[in-house]
Amino acid sequence: MQQHLAPTTNAPLPLDLQGAQAGMVLAVDKPLHWTSFDVVKKLRARWQLRKVGHAGTLDPLATGLLIICTGKATKSIDQYQAMDKVYHGTLVL
């Protein structure tokens, strides 16, 4: 089960909180100036989860997709990190 969330204090809870505790993969749109671990900390606190991890660090000045795994799904983080990635950016001179 995947759910796209903005990691704010008003973010919706997963449809199945027990599922999140057992293991889910979430696609989070990381806000500007947040570290990847800020997202993990907020989700841990908001959903009272013990096992939460991210599949790759995004720079605090970067926004975009951050893959978050919970529960037993944290064991799949290495697989996500090994996948090919594409980055898009704009260079202003």
C-alpha positions as CSV (number, residue, x, y, z in Angstrom):
1,M,0.0,0.0,0.0
2,Q,1.4,3.4,-0.9
3,Q,0.1,6.8,0.0
4,H,1.4,10.2,-1.0
5,L,1.7,12.5,2.0
6,A,2.9,16.0,2.7
7,P,4.8,15.6,6.1
8,T,3.0,18.3,8.0
9,T,1.2,18.1,11.4
10,N,-2.0,18.0,9.4
11,A,-1.0,15.1,7.2
12,P,-3.6,12.4,7.0
13,L,-3.1,9.2,8.9
14,P,-2.6,6.1,6.7
15,L,-5.8,4.3,5.9
16,D,-4.6,1.4,8.1
17,L,-2.4,2.5,11.0
18,Q,-1.8,-1.2,11.9
19,G,-0.5,-1.6,8.3
20,A,1.9,1.3,8.9
21,Q,3.2,-0.4,12.0
22,A,3.5,-3.8,10.2
23,G,5.2,-2.2,7.2
24,M,4.3,0.3,4.5
25,V,6.1,2.2,1.7
26,L,5.2,5.9,1.6
27,A,6.0,8.4,-1.2
28,V,6.5,11.8,0.6
29,D,6.9,15.1,-1.1
30,K,9.8,16.5,1.0
31,P,9.4,20.2,1.7
32,L,12.2,22.8,1.2
33,H,14.5,23.2,4.2
34,W,13.5,19.9,5.8
35,T,16.2,17.2,6.2
36,S,15.2,13.7,5.3
37,F,15.5,12.8,8.9
38,D,13.1,15.6,9.8
39,V,10.5,13.8,7.8
40,V,11.3,10.5,9.6
41,K,11.1,12.2,13.0
42,K,7.7,13.8,12.3
43,L,6.2,10.6,11.0
44,R,7.5,8.6,14.0
45,A,6.0,11.2,16.4
46,R,2.7,11.7,14.4
47,W,2.0,8.0,14.0
48,Q,3.8,6.7,17.1
49,L,5.9,4.3,15.1
50,R,9.2,2.8,16.2
51,K,10.6,1.6,12.8
52,V,10.7,4.3,10.2
53,G,13.5,4.9,7.7
54,H,14.1,6.7,4.4
55,A,15.6,5.3,1.2
56,G,18.1,8.0,0.4
57,T,18.9,11.4,1.7
58,L,17.7,14.6,0.0
59,D,19.6,17.8,0.6
60,P,17.6,20.3,2.8
61,L,17.6,22.7,-0.2
62,A,16.0,20.0,-2.4
63,T,12.4,19.2,-2.7
64,G,10.8,16.1,-4.2
65,L,10.1,12.4,-3.7
66,L,11.4,10.8,-0.5
67,I,10.7,7.1,-0.1
68,I,9.8,6.3,3.5
69,C,9.5,2.7,4.8
70,T,7.8,1.7,8.1
71,G,7.8,-1.5,10.1
72,K,9.0,-4.6,8.2
73,A,9.2,-2.6,5.0
74,T,12.4,-1.0,6.3
75,K,14.1,-4.1,5.2
76,S,13.5,-3.2,1.6
77,I,15.3,0.2,1.9
78,D,18.4,-1.2,0.3
79,Q,16.4,-2.3,-2.8
80,Y,15.0,1.2,-3.3
81,Q,18.5,2.8,-2.8
82,A,19.9,0.5,-5.5
83,M,17.4,1.6,-8.1
84,D,18.2,4.0,-10.9
85,K,17.3,7.6,-10.2
86,V,16.7,10.7,-12.4
87,Y,17.2,14.2,-11.0
88,H,15.7,17.4,-12.6
89,G,16.9,20.9,-11.8
90,T,17.0,24.4,-13.0
91,L,20.2,26.4,-13.3
92,V,19.9,30.2,-13.2
93,L,22.9,32.2,-14.3
